[in-house]
Amino acid sequence: MKVAIVHEWLETYAGSEKVLEKILNIFPDADLFALVDFLPDNKRDFIHNKKVNTSFIQNLPSSRKNFRKYLPLFPIAIEQFDLSGYDLIISSAHAVSKGVITGPNQIHISYVHSPIRYAWDLQHQYLKESNLNKGLKGILAKLILHYIRLWDYRTSNSVDLFISNSKFIASRIWKIYRREATVIYPPVEINSFEFSDKKEDFFLTASRMVPYKKIDLIVEAFSKMPEKELVVIGDGSEYDKVKEKAGKNVKLLGYQSDEVLKDYMKKSKAFVFAAEEDFGIIPVEAQACGTPVIAYGKGGALETVISTGDKPTGLFFDEQSVDSICETVQRFEKEIDNFKPENCRMNAIRFSPERFQQELTNIIDEYLKVKSKQGELK
């Protein structure tokens, strides 16, 4: 079969790119499409150094630094890819890539990291955090997002099979598109994280410092518990705000290399995670080190952290609030002997890259066999 893989954009190697890498491992001869490709020469191994077919946005003014500002053009751009010569199209989608145009004799399978967050249920939060909830700019932003919602819903009909990265995202797909989705958890490089059952007396959190990650809440909570040490790794737009709330027991390290992060992760007594994520890879990475997780009890964390039974790997707090975090941290300290490092590691192994590739291969093969018997393939 001739296969095309469509990714949103290529500028870094993060969560969705790790999924793309595994898809390319399954289909090494596939052609690759993306709105833009700004990957540096030394970071192209994960796409097998393929030539990337890009859209007209690649050549627009200042697109290298500001391609996201062309959001209103993304739907038009993604529709310009001519995929008529392909039998199977696989889109890796968190924005517009599932909107490619396909025909009745083609199969389009979409692995969805999330429906467009800022156009659907997170619209109000996005507009507020971007200062676009008032004035003329606010009206224009709302009109653009309204148009994108209409387009996003319409193009969901061109997808033959939805695959989601969690049950949480499967429920959003049903809510927005009224389509069922098969869950295949994304791959986590378990073996690159060293297991340790020797923990030191500090807690850890690590993230880009953007509003929805709620790092400021974690820092404020620990500042109210001066007897407990917190190490914070990461930087971003919220760094100054976080720094203002940090007490003497909070150690802000800013951006650190993966090696430094992994070293702190394996030594910490627990990893604290306050975001509502679609899946959330970093809590799994922490557990791969044998480190339990204290997480906000919504989103993908509910599927990656075990808080009940005889082999728990963490605890959940009910609200994104300082008091709720404090209460759960104190409860964790009282119950710390229940969270065995070996159980954390075993739980993390459920999300290995090998498992992801096998599950994705199986579901694609099964779906193609069904469609072939029905005579819907060329």
C-alpha positions as CSV (number, residue, x, y, z in Angstrom):
1,M,0.0,0.0,0.0
2,K,1.1,3.6,-0.6
3,V,1.0,5.4,2.8
4,A,1.0,9.1,3.7
5,I,1.6,10.3,7.2
6,V,0.3,13.8,8.1
7,H,1.7,15.7,11.2
8,E,0.7,19.2,12.3
9,W,4.1,20.9,12.3
10,L,7.8,20.0,12.8
11,E,9.9,22.2,15.0
12,T,11.0,20.1,18.0
13,Y,11.0,16.6,19.4
14,A,8.2,16.4,22.0
15,G,5.2,14.2,22.9
16,S,3.4,14.1,19.5
17,E,6.7,13.8,17.7
18,K,7.5,10.7,19.7
19,V,4.3,9.2,18.5
20,L,5.2,10.2,14.9
21,E,8.5,8.5,15.3
22,K,6.9,5.2,16.2
23,I,4.4,5.5,13.3
24,L,7.3,6.0,10.9
25,N,9.0,2.9,12.4
26,I,5.9,0.9,11.4
27,F,5.7,2.6,7.9
28,P,9.3,3.5,7.0
29,D,8.5,4.0,3.3
30,A,5.6,6.4,4.0
31,D,5.7,10.0,2.6
32,L,5.5,12.6,5.3
33,F,3.5,15.8,5.2
34,A,3.4,18.8,7.7
35,L,2.3,22.4,7.6
36,V,5.8,23.5,8.3
37,D,9.2,21.9,8.8
38,F,11.7,23.8,10.9
39,L,13.6,20.9,12.4
40,P,17.3,21.5,12.6
41,D,19.7,19.2,10.7
42,N,20.9,17.5,13.9
43,K,17.3,16.6,15.0
44,R,15.9,14.8,12.0
45,D,16.8,11.2,12.9
46,F,13.4,10.5,14.4
47,I,11.7,11.2,11.0
48,H,14.3,9.0,9.3
49,N,15.8,12.1,7.7
50,K,12.8,12.2,5.3
51,K,12.0,15.0,3.0
52,V,8.9,16.7,4.4
53,N,6.1,17.9,2.1
54,T,5.1,21.3,3.6
55,S,2.3,23.8,3.0
56,F,2.5,27.4,1.7
57,I,2.8,28.5,5.4
58,Q,6.4,27.4,5.3
59,N,7.2,30.4,3.1
60,L,5.1,33.1,4.7
61,P,6.9,36.1,6.4
62,S,8.3,35.3,9.9
63,S,6.9,31.8,9.7
64,R,10.0,30.2,11.3
65,K,9.4,32.0,14.6
66,N,5.7,32.8,14.4
67,F,4.0,30.2,12.2
68,R,1.3,29.8,14.9
69,K,0.0,33.3,14.2
70,Y,-1.2,32.0,10.9
71,L,-3.7,29.8,12.7
72,P,-6.7,31.1,10.6
73,L,-4.9,29.8,7.5
74,F,-4.2,26.3,8.9
75,P,-7.5,24.7,7.6
76,I,-6.9,26.0,4.1
77,A,-3.3,25.0,4.2
78,I,-3.9,21.4,5.3
79,E,-6.5,21.0,2.6
80,Q,-4.0,21.8,-0.2
81,F,-2.1,18.6,0.3
82,D,-2.9,16.3,-2.7
83,L,-3.1,12.9,-1.2
84,S,-5.1,11.3,-4.0
85,G,-2.3,8.9,-4.9
86,Y,-2.3,7.2,-1.5
87,D,-4.2,4.1,-0.2
88,L,-3.7,4.8,3.5
89,I,-3.5,8.2,5.2
90,I,-2.5,8.3,8.9
91,S,-2.8,11.7,10.6
92,S,-1.2,12.6,13.9
93,A,-3.6,15.2,15.2
94,H,-3.9,17.9,17.9
95,A,-5.0,20.8,15.6
96,V,-5.8,20.5,11.9
97,S,-4.0,17.5,10.4
98,K,-7.1,15.3,10.5
99,G,-8.7,17.8,8.0
100,V,-6.8,16.5,4.9
101,I,-9.0,15.7,2.0
102,T,-9.4,12.0,1.2
103,G,-11.6,10.1,-1.3
104,P,-14.0,7.2,-0.9
105,N,-11.4,4.6,-1.9
106,Q,-8.9,5.8,0.6
107,I,-8.6,4.9,4.3
108,H,-7.9,7.7,6.8
109,I,-6.9,6.7,10.3
110,S,-6.4,9.6,12.8
111,Y,-4.4,9.2,16.0
112,V,-5.8,12.1,18.1
113,H,-3.7,13.6,20.8
114,S,-6.6,16.0,21.5
115,P,-9.3,17.8,19.5
116,I,-8.3,21.4,19.1
117,R,-8.2,22.4,22.8
118,Y,-8.3,26.2,22.3
119,A,-11.3,26.0,20.0
120,W,-13.5,23.8,22.1
121,D,-13.9,23.3,25.9
122,L,-10.7,25.3,26.7
123,Q,-11.6,28.3,24.5
124,H,-12.5,30.6,27.4
125,Q,-9.4,29.7,29.4
126,Y,-7.2,30.2,26.2
127,L,-8.7,33.6,25.5
128,K,-8.3,34.8,29.1
129,E,-4.7,33.7,29.3
130,S,-3.9,35.3,26.0
131,N,-5.7,38.5,26.9
132,L,-8.0,38.0,24.0
133,N,-11.3,38.0,25.9
134,K,-12.0,41.7,25.5
135,G,-12.1,44.4,22.8
136,L,-11.8,44.2,19.1
137,K,-9.0,41.6,19.2
138,G,-11.2,39.5,21.4
139,I,-14.1,39.6,19.0
140,L,-11.9,38.7,16.1
141,A,-10.3,35.8,18.0
142,K,-13.8,34.5,18.9
143,L,-14.9,34.7,15.2
144,I,-11.8,32.8,14.1
145,L,-12.3,30.1,16.7
146,H,-16.0,29.8,15.8
147,Y,-15.0,29.2,12.1
148,I,-12.4,26.6,13.2
149,R,-15.0,24.7,15.3
150,L,-17.3,24.5,12.3
151,W,-14.5,23.3,10.1
152,D,-13.1,20.9,12.7
153,Y,-16.5,19.2,13.2
154,R,-17.2,18.9,9.4
155,T,-13.8,17.3,8.7
156,S,-14.3,14.7,11.4
157,N,-16.6,13.0,8.9
158,S,-13.6,12.3,6.6
159,V,-11.9,10.1,9.2
160,D,-12.6,6.4,8.9
161,L,-11.1,5.3,12.2
162,F,-10.3,7.4,15.3
163,I,-7.6,6.3,17.7
164,S,-7.1,8.4,20.9
165,N,-4.2,8.6,23.3
166,S,-6.4,8.1,26.4
167,K,-9.9,7.3,27.6
168,F,-10.1,11.0,28.5
169,I,-9.5,12.1,24.9
170,A,-11.8,9.4,23.6
171,S,-14.6,11.0,25.7
172,R,-13.8,14.4,24.2
173,I,-13.9,12.9,20.7
174,W,-17.3,11.5,21.5
175,K,-18.5,14.8,23.0
176,I,-17.3,16.9,20.0
177,Y,-17.6,14.6,17.0
178,R,-20.0,11.9,18.2
179,R,-17.5,9.3,17.1
180,E,-16.1,6.3,18.9
181,A,-12.3,6.1,19.4
182,T,-10.0,3.1,20.1
183,V,-7.6,3.9,22.9
184,I,-3.9,3.3,22.4
185,Y,-1.7,5.0,25.0
186,P,1.3,6.9,23.6
187,P,4.8,5.4,23.9
188,V,7.1,6.3,26.8
189,E,10.8,5.5,26.6
190,I,10.8,3.5,29.8
191,N,14.3,2.1,29.4
192,S,15.9,5.5,29.3
193,F,14.9,6.1,32.9
194,E,17.0,4.5,35.6
195,F,15.1,2.8,38.4
196,S,16.1,3.6,42.0
197,D,14.6,2.5,45.3
198,K,16.8,4.9,47.2
199,K,14.9,8.1,47.7
200,E,16.0,11.4,49.2
201,D,14.0,13.8,51.3
202,F,12.6,16.2,48.7
203,F,9.7,16.4,46.3
204,L,10.0,17.3,42.6
205,T,8.0,19.0,39.9
206,A,9.1,19.7,36.4
207,S,7.3,21.4,33.5
208,R,7.2,24.2,31.1
209,M,6.0,27.1,33.2
210,V,2.8,28.0,31.4
211,P,-0.6,28.8,33.1
212,Y,-2.4,25.5,32.7
213,K,0.5,23.5,34.2
214,K,-0.3,25.2,37.6
215,I,3.3,25.2,38.8
216,D,2.5,28.3,40.8
217,L,0.0,26.4,42.9
218,I,2.5,23.6,43.7
219,V,5.1,26.2,44.7
220,E,2.6,28.2,46.8
221,A,1.5,25.0,48.6
222,F,5.0,23.9,49.5
223,S,5.8,27.4,50.6
224,K,3.1,26.9,53.2
225,M,4.8,23.7,54.3
226,P,8.3,25.0,55.1
227,E,9.5,21.7,56.6
228,K,9.1,20.0,53.2
229,E,11.7,20.6,50.4
230,L,10.5,21.1,46.8
231,V,12.7,21.1,43.7
232,V,11.3,22.8,40.6
233,I,12.8,22.2,37.1
234,G,11.7,24.2,34.0
235,D,11.2,27.7,32.7
236,G,8.6,29.6,30.7
237,S,6.3,32.6,30.7
238,E,5.2,32.0,34.3
239,Y,8.7,31.7,35.8
240,D,8.7,35.2,37.5
241,K,5.2,34.6,38.9
242,V,6.4,31.3,40.3
243,K,9.6,32.8,41.7
244,E,7.6,35.4,43.7
245,K,5.6,32.6,45.5
246,A,8.6,30.5,46.3
247,G,9.6,30.1,49.9
248,K,13.1,29.3,51.2
249,N,12.2,25.5,51.0
250,V,11.6,25.8,47.3
251,K,14.5,25.4,45.0
252,L,14.0,26.8,41.4
253,L,16.6,25.3,39.0
254,G,15.2,26.7,35.8
255,Y,15.8,24.8,32.6
256,Q,17.9,21.7,33.0
257,S,19.2,19.0,30.7
258,D,17.4,15.6,30.5
259,E,20.2,14.0,32.4
260,V,19.8,16.4,35.3
261,L,16.0,16.0,35.3
262,K,16.3,12.2,35.3
263,D,18.7,12.3,38.2
264,Y,16.4,14.4,40.3
265,M,13.5,12.2,39.2
266,K,15.0,9.0,40.4
267,K,16.0,10.5,43.8
268,S,12.8,12.4,44.7
269,K,10.4,10.8,47.2
270,A,7.4,11.9,45.0
271,F,6.7,13.8,41.8
272,V,4.0,16.4,42.0
273,F,1.8,17.1,39.0
274,A,-1.0,19.6,39.0
275,A,-2.0,19.9,35.3
276,E,-5.1,18.5,33.7
277,E,-3.4,16.7,30.8
278,D,-4.8,14.7,27.9
279,F,-2.4,11.9,28.8
280,G,0.7,13.3,30.6
281,I,4.0,11.5,29.8
282,I,6.0,12.9,32.7
283,P,4.1,11.1,35.5
284,V,4.8,7.8,33.7
285,E,8.5,8.8,33.4
286,A,8.6,9.4,37.1
287,Q,7.1,6.0,37.8
288,A,9.6,4.4,35.5
289,C,12.3,5.7,38.0
290,G,10.4,4.1,40.8
291,T,9.0,7.4,42.0
292,P,5.4,7.7,43.1
293,V,3.2,10.6,41.8
294,I,0.9,13.1,43.6
295,A,-1.4,14.3,40.8
296,Y,-4.5,16.3,40.1
297,G,-7.3,13.7,39.8
298,K,-8.6,14.6,36.3
299,G,-7.5,13.9,32.8
300,G,-4.9,11.3,31.7
301,A,-3.3,11.0,35.1
302,L,-6.3,8.9,36.2
303,E,-5.2,6.3,33.7
304,T,-1.5,6.3,34.4
305,V,-1.3,6.5,38.2
306,I,-2.8,3.9,40.5
307,S,-4.2,5.2,43.8
308,T,-6.2,2.2,45.0
309,G,-5.6,-1.5,45.6
310,D,-2.6,-3.3,47.1
311,K,0.0,-1.8,44.7
312,P,-0.7,2.0,44.6
313,T,1.7,4.2,42.7
314,G,0.4,7.6,43.9
315,L,-2.3,9.8,45.2
316,F,-4.7,12.3,43.7
317,F,-5.9,15.7,44.9
318,D,-9.4,16.7,44.1
319,E,-9.0,20.4,43.3
320,Q,-6.4,22.6,41.6
321,S,-5.9,24.5,44.9
322,V,-3.2,25.1,47.4
323,D,-5.2,23.5,50.3
324,S,-5.9,20.4,48.3
325,I,-2.3,19.9,47.3
326,C,-1.2,20.5,50.9
327,E,-3.6,18.0,52.3
328,T,-2.6,15.3,49.8
329,V,1.1,15.8,50.3
330,Q,0.6,15.4,54.0
331,R,-1.5,12.3,53.5
332,F,1.3,10.9,51.2
333,E,3.9,11.4,53.9
334,K,1.7,9.4,56.4
335,E,1.2,6.6,53.8
336,I,4.6,6.6,52.2
337,D,5.4,3.0,53.0
338,N,2.5,1.9,50.7
339,F,4.1,3.2,47.6
340,K,6.8,0.7,46.6
341,P,9.3,1.8,43.9
342,E,9.1,-1.6,42.2
343,N,5.3,-1.2,41.8
344,C,5.8,2.2,40.2
345,R,8.2,0.8,37.7
346,M,5.9,-2.2,36.8
347,N,3.0,0.2,36.2
348,A,5.1,2.4,33.9
349,I,6.1,-0.6,31.8
350,R,2.5,-0.7,30.5
351,F,3.3,2.3,28.4
352,S,6.4,1.0,26.6
353,P,7.2,1.9,22.9
354,E,7.1,-1.8,21.9
355,R,3.6,-2.1,23.3
356,F,2.5,1.1,21.4
357,Q,3.9,-0.1,18.0
358,Q,2.4,-3.6,18.4
359,E,-1.1,-2.3,19.4
360,L,-1.1,0.3,16.5
361,T,0.1,-2.3,14.0
362,N,-2.6,-4.8,15.1
363,I,-5.5,-2.3,14.9
364,I,-4.5,-0.9,11.5
365,D,-4.0,-4.5,10.1
366,E,-7.4,-5.6,11.5
367,Y,-9.2,-2.5,10.1
368,L,-7.6,-2.9,6.6
369,K,-8.6,-6.5,6.5
370,V,-12.2,-5.6,7.2
371,K,-12.2,-2.9,4.6
372,S,-10.6,-5.1,2.0
373,K,-13.2,-7.8,2.5
374,Q,-15.9,-5.1,2.1
375,G,-14.3,-4.0,-1.1
376,E,-13.6,-0.5,0.1
377,L,-9.9,-0.5,-0.8
378,K,-8.5,-0.1,-4.3
